[in-house]
Amino acid sequence: MNRLKLFFLLRKNTKLSEKRNPMFEANQYGKFFGYIGIGVFVIEFIALGTFLGWIAAKEDEPQLVLYTMPFILILDFGMRFLTQQTPMMLVKPYLLTPISKFAAIDCFLIQQVLDLGNLVWMAAFMPYVFIVWCGGLTNWAALGMLVLLHLMVVVNSQWYLLVRTLVNQSMWWWLLPAAFYGALILPFFVLPDDIGEKVFEFIGENILEPYAFSWWTFLLFAVLFVGLFAINRHLQMHLIYDEIGKKEKTKLKHVSEFKSLERFGQIGEYLKLEVKSTMRNKAIRSRFIQGVCFITFFSLMIAFTSVYNSSFERNFWCLYAFVFFGSVNLTKVMCPEGNYIDLLMVHEENILTLLRAKYYYYCAILVLPFAFTLIPVFTGKFSLLMVLAYLFTATGPIYAMLFQMAVYNKQTLPLNDKITGKNQMENKWQAIVSMIGMFVPVIEVLILQAIFDETVAYWILLLIGLGFTLTETYWMRNIYQRMMRRRYSNLEGFHSTR
């Protein structure tokens, strides 16, 4: 069997495995809402490409888009954590078959290079290139620009695979992308205005203008692509054989006891469990780090640039900072506990205590996004009232809605499930409540602003959030009672999906 036939066979098998998965129907709902999210991004990308294109055509600087590429590539890098799997996860079922393992890895790597997700950024690139072409750029230069921009995204996809694979082995590898992307964007924030202008003017005149779309630039990124592809190919195979051979490195670790939480009794014990899960569970820890990176990035973008200056965008990203941790973890509330749900049923109201501990924990970690959103407050992009309104909206109505999933979730999640795995949504309600939590409060604020003014809108939102937050005891008990009425159905689901 040649490589081309093998490529199509493996692609077909991947599609069939997704359809045969018990969670395929639930994933369809997740995909539906995912397509809605992609649609929103595409509209924004078209607007961004059009805006940059008009500026580039007016200033007669077609290379202007390259100044924004560091930010685009960082956003692309972060978005891939939600959708893209590593080849190692896909090739494992074929290790005992008589096909070449390197051929299988090559096929999966090529499949990810040709993935349609890499074309999403064309929604921004094509309007930009069309406008600068109308402004006088030659046909070949416009085509070369489009190809080069797409090549940058493809190289970024290989860079993501390398980083994601290394991070799975050790969290210290996060320092690699942090150092790389920090070196790209920190000059925008830390250099004084006069020095920054001179540096960017030097880069523009001596690098971007003469070499932006030359053959040397194409050659550079082609070499980067080939090099990263070869590194990924070797690394994936090396790690696959390590995993098959159960090659593990074990070392003694200091076990934190968190004795300060013992004063809270049984709730304190469950708080310890939440803290240790975040520290030790790969999936939860990855989501936590991802959230910190996203929130920090967008807070700095909003604080120090003119990006996301519209009322909707500012409100959405402020709310997103407080909703993120809940939307990625509380939508799956009780799913990890499905591994030992029988033990939680032994003592009366054990689960109620666990749910309250989770609520207090996820309220406590909102201190982090609160600190990050103070940066735009100091620069005048956010108001303190706005930040407090969305903070208590998260701890109040949004958390009250997300904890309702404890009643309906009945699929057990592996305790060390990876964020790049499949089946990110176990049922349709998880996607629905996540979307509602992300958009409804923003729509509510915009409507109230149209009727009253911004201050009144945020005060109303703040009072509603405080009302739900202060009455947590009552709605949490209601969730527990409804969950107990469905306990046998939920137990059956947890048992069947372990």
Residue, then its C-alpha position, 0 to 999 in steps of 0.5 A: m500500500n502506497r502512502l497516498k492510499l494509506f493516507f485516505l484509509l487512515r483518514k476514513n478510519t478516523k471519521l468512522s471511529e468518531k461516528r462509532n463513539p458512544m458520545f458521537e451524538a453529544n459531540q454533534y451538539g458540541k460541533f454545532f455550537g463550535y461552528i457558531g463560535i467559528g462563525v463569529f470569529v470569521i466575521e471578526f476576521i473579515a472585519l479585521g482584514t478589511f480594516l488593515g487592508w484599507i490602512a495598508a492601501k492608503e499608506d501604500e504599505p502592503q507589508l503592514v499585516l506582518y506587524t500584526m502577525p505575532f498577535i495573530l499567531i499567538l491567538d492561533f496557537g491558543m485556539r489550537f488547544l481546543t481542537q487539535q490532537t497530537p498525532m501520538m493519540l491517533v497513531k496508537p491503535y495502529l502500532l500492532t498493525p503491519i504498516s510502517k509506524f513512521a508512515a502512519i505518523d507522516c500521514f497524520l502529520i500531513q492530515q493536520v497540515l491539510d486540515l481545513g481549520n488552518l484556512v480559518w485565517m484566510a477570512a482575514f488574509m483574503p480581504y486584506v490581500f484583495i484590498v491591497w491588490c486593488g490599491g496597486l499590488t501586482n498579481w504575483a505579489a498578491l498571490g505570493m503574499l497570500v501563500l506566505l501568510h498561510l505558510m506562516v499559519v501552517v508553520n505555527s501548527q507544527w510549532y503547536l504540535l511540538v510544544r503540546t507534545l513537550v508540555n504533556q511530558s513536563m509543565w516546564w516546557w511552557l517556558l518555551p512558548a512563553a519566552f518565544y512569544g514574549a520576545l515577539i510582543l513585549p517590545f510593543f508594551v515595554l519600550p518607551d514610545d520614542i524608542g519603540e518608534k525607532v525600533f519599528e521604523f528600523i525593522g520596517e525599512n531594513i527588513l520588512e520593506p525589502y524582504a517581506f515578500s521575497w523568495w528569501t522569506f519563503l525559503l526561511f519559512a519553508v525550512l522552518f516547516v521542514g525542520l519542525f515537521a522532522i522534529n515532530r516526526h521523530l519526537q512522536m515516534h520516540l514518545i510512542y515507544d516509551e509509552i508502549g514500553k511503560k517507560e516511566k520516571t518516578k521520583l519522590k514528591h513533597v506532598s502538601e497537606f494544606k493544614s490551613l484548610e482543616r479549620f473548615g471541617q469536611i468542606g476543608e477536606y473537599l477544598k484540599l481535593e479541589v486544590k490537589s486536583t488542579m495541581r496533579n490532574k493533567a486536564i484540569r491543570s492544563r485548562f487552568i494554565q490555558g485560562v491564565c494565559f488567555i486572560t493575561f493576553f487579552s487583558l494586556m491587548i485591551a489595556f495597551t492597544s486599540v484592539y477590542n474597543s467596541s462596547f460589545e468586545r470590551n464587555f465580552w472579554c471582561l465577562y470571559a475572564f471570569v467565566f472561563f474557569g467555570s465554563v471549562n470545568l463546571t460544565k463537567v461537574m461531577c464527571p470526574e467524581g463519577n469514578y468514585i461516586d459510590l463512596l460519596m453516597v455513603h454519608e448523608e449530604n456528602i455530595l452537597t458538601l462537595l458541591r459547596a466546596k467546589y463553589y467556594y473554590y471556583c469563587a476563590i480562583l476568580v481573584l486571579p482574573f480580577a487582578f488581571t482585569l485591573i490592568p485595563v481598569f488602570t488604563g481606563k479601558f474598563s471601569l471598576l464597577m464593570v469588573l465587579a458587576y461581571l465578577f458577581t455575575a460569575t459567582g451568582p447566576i452563571y455559577a448557579m446555572l453551571f452547577q445545574m449540570a450536576v443534576y444531568n451529568k452522568q458520564t464518567l471522565p478519566l481522572n487524567d483526561k487530556i484537554t486535547g482528547k476527544n469528546q469535549m462535550e458529554n451532552k448537549w446541555q453542557a454546550i448550551v449552558s456554556m454559550i448562555g453564560m458567555f453571551v447572555p449577560v453581555i446582551e443584557v448589559l447592552i439592552l440595559q445601556a440602550i434603555f438607561d445608561e452604562t452605570v445603571a446597567y452595571w449596577i443592575l447586573l451587580l445587584i442581580g449577581l449579589g442576590f444569587t451569590l448571597t442565596e447560594t445555600y438555597w439554590m445549592r440545596n435545590i440542586y442537591q435534592r434534584m440530583m438525589r431524585r435522579r441518583y439511580s439513573n445517574l449512577e447507572g450512567f457513571h457505572s456504564t461509562r467508566 
